[in-house]
Amino acid sequence: MSTGAHAATGAAVVDDLGTDAVRGLTDAEAATRHRRHGPNRWVVPRRVTFLRVLTDEVTEPMMLLLAAIAVLYGVWGRFDDTVAVVVIIAAVVGVEVFAEFRAKSVIASLGELTAPTTPVVRDGSTVSVDATDVVPGDLVPLAAGSRVPADLRLVESWGLRVDESTLTGEPVAAPKDAARVLPGDTALAERANLVFAGTTVVAGRARGVVVATGTATELGTLTGLVVAARPPRTPLQQAMRELAGSLATLAIAFSVLVPLIGVLTGRPWREMVLTGLTLAFATVPEELPIIVSLVLGLGAHRLSRRRGLVRRLRAAEALGLVTVLATDKTGTLTRNRMAVARIEPAPGTDGDTVVALGAACTETAPEADGGWSGDPTDVAFLVAARDRGLPTPAEPVARFPFDPGRETMTVVLPAGASGTATVVTTGSPESVLARCAAPSPETAGRVAVLAARGLRVIAVASRPAPRVPATVGDAERDLVLAGLVALSDPPRPGAAGAVAAARRAGVRVVMLTGDHPACARAVAAEVGIDPDPVLTGRDLDGLDDATLAAAVASTPVFARVTPAHKLRLVTALQAGGEVVAVTGDGVNDAPALARADVGVAMGLSGTDVAREAAGLVLADDDVSTLTRALHEGRTLHGNLRKGVAYYLACKAGLVATVAAGVLTGMAVAFTPIQIVVLEMFMDIAGSATFAAEPAERDAMTRPPRDPGARFLDRDLLGDLAAGAVALFVAVGGLYLVTASQTVAFVAWLSGHLALAWVMRTERTPVLRSGLFANRFLPWWTVVTAAAVWVATTVPALRDTLRLTPLTGPQWIAAVLVPVAAVAVLELRKAGRRRAATARPAG
């Protein structure tokens, strides 16, 4: 624990921990301490193991039903039948467990990809490490938006305020001061020279040395070592679970009704009991939730390989429905590589003075290579000062960090030869000029001219101060403008292409920026966003909710907006029926990121708080990655629809075929053991085919799906019904004509494969979709064909499955009739293509 560190100086704590207040630990020493103290965690990730999944799976009702079938086979059947049934049931259980294990493992791996990281100083350089790798003695830099990774004794601090509500319950951010030394009995909430694991920096910056990790932290002593909670189900996962439950009732009703009719028509009651139990197992759609989880998990994993890290599966689910993309300008559409492009000093001031003042009013951390880490605007000022040969700025005696509401930052420089301190303020020209004693009316015009060139304009002002101001209001008054600094930040090379791709997909792109309206308009035009009209944050403040709802529907650019404005805009768009993806990086962006259907945080420049609130993290901060995420989201959503339609069509076709035989007075089309085998093949095809299916060619050229439409809409139900009817007509028809269970068995396997080939695309003809584009289906077709040949030609296996040899014409009919019947579904695709062609472009 951190007991006692608050009662010693920072230097004493550093010495006691055997570390260095400037260079931190060495990598070798950090590794040694990690072995000694263990990982820095108080929440243990929930591990996914095959044994645990197996245990969960074999206690499911459907697995117990299979066990009952095996027992009854043993009581009523021959020994070799019992052995065969047990082997086949074991294979089915293995398939189910493997599918479930794969789905859960992929989803669990997403948590590892988005595990929290933290900056530490090792060997004199600031590096990013997993939060679990932080050790006592590590030197940790903190900035606004940082999540504190462990208990720290501050060694340096500048205007630091920390939200400790998770630990102390105090709603107001606590001020911190590294210089203070406190009595040993100071209460936890009053230890102003310590920061604690799990708390959040809301303002200022600092450096601290780790004094406790893991369960030794104050938070860890309260919680102990706990196992992470199961992630909540997404809306679609929950809907599919409820649908499976509803369909299970219907399936069980059929499973009782069909054997009952069989018994009443003279069929052996034992055979009918086994058939009923087996039919219940084969028709209850217990695989639906697994299909949804597998498609979601694999889709999210594919996205992670393209620099889009999914933190919450509900975000991956919603990506396919996004209708509005609300994106930041700086760092997302632009490179976030600020450089001073132009300096316009005020009369009586020179450029060096303006740059020197601006460089003094920054919050950065020096790096071992001579550079700085921090806000790109601050770094740009420091680089310009270095390039001009200006001296290193003096360390301020007071800081008032940047605030989005004020749009300014202020420092107080120590008194020089004149004996008077200097207040320096930088920020948006409007805010700085409002704090100047006598602003020139011409300045606003110069700002507009520079901003219209796409430059970010920062105003720099100062004044002498006979004493150090105690409040920001006292500091930011009666300022004198020193000049304007224009910074260039060119658009990313792929920004225009990404915006164009989103617009072709029917996704409206909206820019939200804190920059000047003229700068926002210029950059918007450069990347392909409509530059007019533009609304500012001040404009939004004057709109009621009804007027705002109308404005957001037609306004593409919002400038000088704060995080509070961003939240209001997201809410207004959602109220208008839009599905909104919004980007953000700051601590104050968290409410908007959490509110959005898809909150997107920046992986490079984003704060810890923003990343934790978001559902998707862009590892490269690039809007092109977000456009690729939209593409993957549409692919994922389409595959879910196709997978569910296929799976339920197979179930419905099987039930109809079995019922037809019984209702016509014939024997059941399949024996119980055959039904178990058909179920195994169907589950594998349903879970794996559509998880591996790539995007259709028109995925990003068609309008977004209606957010208000039901998942099981008319098109999906139509595909489901058409597939079920095709299977029933082919398989049931062949059985009614031939009265051969073997013909029906082979025909159903042929038909379920043909149906997978046809239903893997909704609009693209099967022959144009790329026969090997799906990496699973071609080899599964070969495996199924080989399995059918072995099952019908190897005498021992043939007898076990109650199959008989087929004649040449029977083989041709059993293979080709289902293929021909299912091929008719291609006509539905042709109708969709014609409808899409006739539909006006969105």
Buried (B, 14 or more C-beta within 10 A) or exposed (E): EBEEBBBBBBEEBBEBBEBBBEBBBBEEBBEEBBEEBBBBBBEEEBEBEEEEBBEBBBEBEBBEBBBBBBEBBBEBBEEEBBBBBBEBBEEBBEBBBBBBBBBBBBBBBBBEBBEEBBBBBBBBEBEEBBBBBBBBBBBBBBBBBBBBBBBBBBBBBBBBBBBBBEBBEEEEBBEBEBEBEBEEEBEEEEBBBBBBBBBBBBBBBBBBBBBBBBBBBBBBEEEEEEEEEEBEBBEBBEBBBEBBEEBBEEBBEBBEBBBBBBBEEEBEEEBBBBBBBBBBBBBBBBBBBBBBBBBBBBBBBBBBEBBBBBBBBBBBBBBBBBBBBBBBBBBBBBBBBBBBBBBBBBEEBEBBBBBBBBBBBBBBBBBEEEEBBBBBBBBBBBBBBBEBEBEEBEEBEBBBBBBBEBBBBBBBBEBEEEEEBBBBBBBBBBBBBBBBEEBEEEBEEBBBBBBBBBBBBBBBBBBEBEEBBEEBEEBBBEBBBBBBBBBBBEBBEBBBBBBBBBBEBBBBBBBBBBBBBBBBBBBBBBBBBBBEEBBBBEBBEEBEEEEBBEBBBEBBBBBBBBBBBBBBBBBBBBEBEBBBBBBBBBBBBBBBBBBBBBBBBBBEBBBBBBBBBBBBBBBBBBBBBBBBBBBBBBBBBBBBBBBBBBBBBBBBBBBBBBBBBBEEEBBBBBBBBBBBBBBBBBBBBBBBBBBBBBBBEBBBEBBBBEBEEEBBEEBBEEBBBBBBBBBBBBBBBBBBEBBBBBBBBBBBBBBBBBBBBBBBBBBBEBEEBEEEBBEBBEEBBEEBBEBBEEBBEEEEBBEBBBBEEBEEEBBEBBBBBBBEBBBBBBEBBEEBBEEEEEEEEE
